[in-house]
Structure formats: C-alpha cells, structure tokens
Amino acid sequence: MATAWRHWSAPGPARWWRVSVNLYMALQAALAPRPGRCVIAAEASGFHTDRYIAEGVMQARPDVVLRFEGRDAERIEDLIGPETAAVLVNHVDYRTGAIRDMASLTRAAHDAGAVVIWDLCHSAGAMPVALNACGADMAVGCTYKYLNGGPGAPAFLFCAGRHLPEIRQPLSGWWGHASPFGFETGFRPEAGIRRFLCGTQPILSLRALNPAL
C-alpha cells in the first residue's frame, strides 16, 4: 500500500476535505473561467455523488446543461465540443473495474478547450495515477477506501499548478485566505493549492490517516 500511495502522491498539490464538497468546488472553479461554455459532460452510470453534485451546480448556475454518456451519447468523447466547459469522469468504474484512458480523454477535452475533473475514489491507492504525466486538470478522491483511512477519513482535491493563478473556488472560507489570521475584511485567496481550503481541517481524522497511509 505504501508503494501505491507514493504513486498517487507524486503528481502534485492536494488539499483535504470531503469528496462532495471538493467536487462542487472543482466544478464551479472549472466553469467560472469559461463563461461562453455551459455544458458539463458526465457519465450516466457514474458514481451517484458525482451526478448529485453536478445537479447541485445546475441549481446555482441555471445556464449549465448536463449531458451524459449512456444517455445523450454512447461515448463521453462524443459529448465534448465547443460548448463543453468540464468533463466529469471516474478513472475506474466502481461496478465493473473498467479503467478510463486518462491521457487520451484529457487530450480530447483539451483539444476542444474543456477541462477534465477526474474522480479517483476507486483508483487512488489501488493503482498508479499519473495526473501530471497525463496533463490532468483537476481530480478529487477519498482516503477511506484503498488508502485505508476508514469511514470519515478526509478526501483530497488536486489542481494542476498551471490553473492556480486564475482559478477561483466558490467556498471562500477563512483557511483559503492568503492571510487567514490577518482577519481582513475582504477575501484574498492564497496563491497556491491552499486557496481550495475552506474551513478548519479535521485534525483528528488527518492524524488517524497518517498510520493508515
């Protein structure tokens, strides 16, 4: 398991919270810099939380349209076009174990001007995940499954460094501030991955996660 963790941790910065919260932030952050694009492409057979959170994003953004592989097209690649802002996809299908080609799908999305958010809940800790090598944009995942954290263990979020200067997530809590103890009247995001922090981290859960990893 230690080897699998090293494979996962190598790609770059991450932050901790809950998968659902991280996914909401990632989707909103992916949509914000692309005002002319309103489509999220996802999987009809994907993990339920992914669909539920995407539907929640639609409530906050009435202009957003969800299109599903398995409903609107046979392949998710066929849903990616000039109106696509984000592609939300599971790296490993939780029912079948089928593995997506991360490099190929990421390349197809980039060619169309879209970004990809990878759900790693069923791959992190079980197999190597080469986010930077594949040019991945963002990813979310959990530590309570193959990383041995158990129920309630923190989740993680990855964002490629190239996106950090422009990206803005919607839950601008005090831990994401550039100076959280400065008590400034306006929000000023931290320059790096810490801008995705929101509230105080679950310290006891993080402590318990260390020996699990």
TORRO-952177 format. One record per residue (C-alpha): residue in three letters; x, z, y. Coordinates in steps of 0.5 Angstrom, whole numbers, plus 500, padded with zeros to 3 digits. Layout:
REM TORRO-952177
{residu:ala&px:X&pz:Z&py:Y}
...
END
This chain:
REM TORRO-952177
{residu:met&px:500&pz:500&py:500}
{residu:ala&px:506&pz:501&py:505}
{residu:thr&px:508&pz:494&py:504}
{residu:ala&px:501&pz:492&py:505}
{residu:trp&px:501&pz:496&py:512}
{residu:arg&px:508&pz:493&py:514}
{residu:his&px:505&pz:486&py:513}
{residu:trp&px:499&pz:488&py:517}
{residu:ser&px:502&pz:492&py:523}
{residu:ala&px:508&pz:486&py:524}
{residu:pro&px:503&pz:482&py:529}
{residu:gly&px:503&pz:486&py:535}
{residu:pro&px:499&pz:491&py:539}
{residu:ala&px:493&pz:494&py:537}
{residu:arg&px:488&pz:500&py:539}
{residu:trp&px:484&pz:504&py:535}
{residu:trp&px:476&pz:506&py:536}
{residu:arg&px:470&pz:503&py:532}
{residu:val&px:469&pz:496&py:529}
{residu:ser&px:463&pz:495&py:532}
{residu:val&px:465&pz:498&py:539}
{residu:asn&px:471&pz:494&py:538}
{residu:leu&px:467&pz:487&py:536}
{residu:tyr&px:463&pz:488&py:542}
{residu:met&px:469&pz:489&py:547}
{residu:ala&px:472&pz:483&py:544}
{residu:leu&px:466&pz:478&py:544}
{residu:gln&px:465&pz:480&py:551}
{residu:ala&px:472&pz:479&py:553}
{residu:ala&px:472&pz:472&py:550}
{residu:leu&px:466&pz:470&py:553}
{residu:ala&px:468&pz:472&py:560}
{residu:pro&px:474&pz:467&py:562}
{residu:arg&px:469&pz:461&py:559}
{residu:pro&px:463&pz:461&py:564}
{residu:gly&px:462&pz:454&py:562}
{residu:arg&px:461&pz:456&py:555}
{residu:cys&px:455&pz:459&py:552}
{residu:val&px:456&pz:459&py:544}
{residu:ile&px:458&pz:464&py:539}
{residu:ala&px:460&pz:461&py:532}
{residu:ala&px:459&pz:465&py:526}
{residu:glu&px:457&pz:466&py:519}
{residu:ala&px:450&pz:467&py:517}
{residu:ser&px:453&pz:470&py:510}
{residu:gly&px:458&pz:474&py:514}
{residu:phe&px:458&pz:482&py:514}
{residu:his&px:452&pz:485&py:517}
{residu:thr&px:455&pz:489&py:523}
{residu:asp&px:458&pz:482&py:526}
{residu:arg&px:451&pz:479&py:526}
{residu:tyr&px:448&pz:485&py:529}
{residu:ile&px:453&pz:486&py:535}
{residu:ala&px:453&pz:478&py:536}
{residu:glu&px:446&pz:479&py:537}
{residu:gly&px:447&pz:485&py:542}
{residu:val&px:452&pz:481&py:546}
{residu:met&px:446&pz:476&py:547}
{residu:gln&px:442&pz:481&py:550}
{residu:ala&px:447&pz:483&py:555}
{residu:arg&px:448&pz:475&py:556}
{residu:pro&px:441&pz:471&py:556}
{residu:asp&px:445&pz:465&py:556}
{residu:val&px:449&pz:466&py:550}
{residu:val&px:447&pz:462&py:544}
{residu:leu&px:449&pz:464&py:537}
{residu:arg&px:450&pz:458&py:531}
{residu:phe&px:451&pz:460&py:524}
{residu:glu&px:455&pz:457&py:519}
{residu:gly&px:450&pz:456&py:513}
{residu:arg&px:444&pz:455&py:518}
{residu:asp&px:446&pz:451&py:523}
{residu:ala&px:451&pz:447&py:520}
{residu:glu&px:455&pz:447&py:513}
{residu:arg&px:462&pz:449&py:515}
{residu:ile&px:463&pz:453&py:521}
{residu:glu&px:468&pz:448&py:524}
{residu:asp&px:462&pz:443&py:525}
{residu:leu&px:460&pz:448&py:530}
{residu:ile&px:466&pz:448&py:534}
{residu:gly&px:465&pz:444&py:540}
{residu:pro&px:466&pz:444&py:548}
{residu:glu&px:460&pz:449&py:549}
{residu:thr&px:463&pz:454&py:544}
{residu:ala&px:467&pz:460&py:547}
{residu:ala&px:468&pz:464&py:541}
{residu:val&px:468&pz:463&py:533}
{residu:leu&px:467&pz:470&py:530}
{residu:val&px:469&pz:470&py:522}
{residu:asn&px:471&pz:474&py:517}
{residu:his&px:478&pz:473&py:514}
{residu:val&px:476&pz:475&py:507}
{residu:asp&px:468&pz:474&py:505}
{residu:tyr&px:466&pz:481&py:503}
{residu:arg&px:462&pz:479&py:497}
{residu:thr&px:466&pz:473&py:494}
{residu:gly&px:473&pz:475&py:496}
{residu:ala&px:474&pz:468&py:499}
{residu:ile&px:480&pz:467&py:504}
{residu:arg&px:479&pz:463&py:510}
{residu:asp&px:485&pz:459&py:512}
{residu:met&px:487&pz:463&py:519}
{residu:ala&px:492&pz:458&py:521}
{residu:ser&px:487&pz:452&py:520}
{residu:leu&px:481&pz:455&py:523}
{residu:thr&px:485&pz:458&py:529}
{residu:arg&px:488&pz:451&py:531}
{residu:ala&px:481&pz:447&py:530}
{residu:ala&px:478&pz:452&py:535}
{residu:his&px:484&pz:452&py:540}
{residu:asp&px:483&pz:444&py:540}
{residu:ala&px:476&pz:445&py:542}
{residu:gly&px:478&pz:450&py:548}
{residu:ala&px:475&pz:456&py:544}
{residu:val&px:478&pz:463&py:541}
{residu:val&px:477&pz:466&py:535}
{residu:ile&px:476&pz:473&py:533}
{residu:trp&px:478&pz:475&py:526}
{residu:asp&px:474&pz:481&py:522}
{residu:leu&px:480&pz:484&py:518}
{residu:cys&px:476&pz:489&py:515}
{residu:his&px:477&pz:486&py:508}
{residu:ser&px:484&pz:484&py:508}
{residu:ala&px:488&pz:489&py:512}
{residu:gly&px:492&pz:493&py:507}
{residu:ala&px:490&pz:488&py:501}
{residu:met&px:494&pz:482&py:503}
{residu:pro&px:499&pz:480&py:508}
{residu:val&px:495&pz:478&py:515}
{residu:ala&px:500&pz:474&py:520}
{residu:leu&px:496&pz:474&py:526}
{residu:asn&px:502&pz:471&py:531}
{residu:ala&px:504&pz:466&py:526}
{residu:cys&px:497&pz:463&py:526}
{residu:gly&px:496&pz:463&py:533}
{residu:ala&px:490&pz:468&py:533}
{residu:asp&px:487&pz:470&py:539}
{residu:met&px:483&pz:477&py:537}
{residu:ala&px:482&pz:481&py:531}
{residu:val&px:478&pz:487&py:529}
{residu:gly&px:478&pz:491&py:523}
{residu:cys&px:478&pz:498&py:520}
{residu:thr&px:482&pz:503&py:516}
{residu:tyr&px:477&pz:507&py:512}
{residu:lys&px:478&pz:501&py:506}
{residu:tyr&px:484&pz:498&py:504}
{residu:leu&px:488&pz:502&py:509}
{residu:asn&px:486&pz:509&py:505}
{residu:gly&px:483&pz:512&py:511}
{residu:gly&px:476&pz:514&py:508}
{residu:pro&px:470&pz:515&py:512}
{residu:gly&px:470&pz:516&py:519}
{residu:ala&px:477&pz:513&py:520}
{residu:pro&px:479&pz:509&py:526}
{residu:ala&px:478&pz:502&py:527}
{residu:phe&px:483&pz:497&py:530}
{residu:leu&px:483&pz:491&py:535}
{residu:phe&px:488&pz:486&py:536}
{residu:cys&px:489&pz:482&py:542}
{residu:ala&px:495&pz:476&py:543}
{residu:gly&px:499&pz:478&py:549}
{residu:arg&px:498&pz:471&py:552}
{residu:his&px:491&pz:473&py:553}
{residu:leu&px:492&pz:480&py:556}
{residu:pro&px:494&pz:478&py:563}
{residu:glu&px:487&pz:475&py:564}
{residu:ile&px:482&pz:479&py:559}
{residu:arg&px:477&pz:484&py:561}
{residu:gln&px:473&pz:488&py:557}
{residu:pro&px:466&pz:491&py:559}
{residu:leu&px:467&pz:498&py:557}
{residu:ser&px:472&pz:500&py:562}
{residu:gly&px:473&pz:507&py:560}
{residu:trp&px:478&pz:512&py:563}
{residu:trp&px:483&pz:511&py:558}
{residu:gly&px:483&pz:504&py:559}
{residu:his&px:485&pz:505&py:566}
{residu:ala&px:492&pz:504&py:569}
{residu:ser&px:493&pz:511&py:571}
{residu:pro&px:488&pz:515&py:567}
{residu:phe&px:490&pz:522&py:570}
{residu:gly&px:490&pz:519&py:577}
{residu:phe&px:483&pz:519&py:578}
{residu:glu&px:482&pz:513&py:582}
{residu:thr&px:475&pz:511&py:585}
{residu:gly&px:475&pz:504&py:582}
{residu:phe&px:477&pz:502&py:575}
{residu:arg&px:484&pz:498&py:575}
{residu:pro&px:486&pz:496&py:568}
{residu:glu&px:492&pz:498&py:564}
{residu:ala&px:497&pz:491&py:564}
{residu:gly&px:497&pz:491&py:556}
{residu:ile&px:493&pz:492&py:550}
{residu:arg&px:491&pz:499&py:553}
{residu:arg&px:486&pz:496&py:557}
{residu:phe&px:482&pz:496&py:551}
{residu:leu&px:482&pz:503&py:550}
{residu:cys&px:475&pz:507&py:552}
{residu:gly&px:474&pz:514&py:551}
{residu:thr&px:479&pz:519&py:548}
{residu:gln&px:481&pz:517&py:542}
{residu:pro&px:479&pz:521&py:535}
{residu:ile&px:486&pz:525&py:535}
{residu:leu&px:484&pz:529&py:528}
{residu:ser&px:482&pz:522&py:525}
{residu:leu&px:488&pz:519&py:527}
{residu:arg&px:492&pz:525&py:524}
{residu:ala&px:489&pz:524&py:518}
{residu:leu&px:490&pz:517&py:518}
{residu:asn&px:498&pz:518&py:518}
{residu:pro&px:499&pz:520&py:511}
{residu:ala&px:493&pz:515&py:508}
{residu:leu&px:498&pz:509&py:511}
END
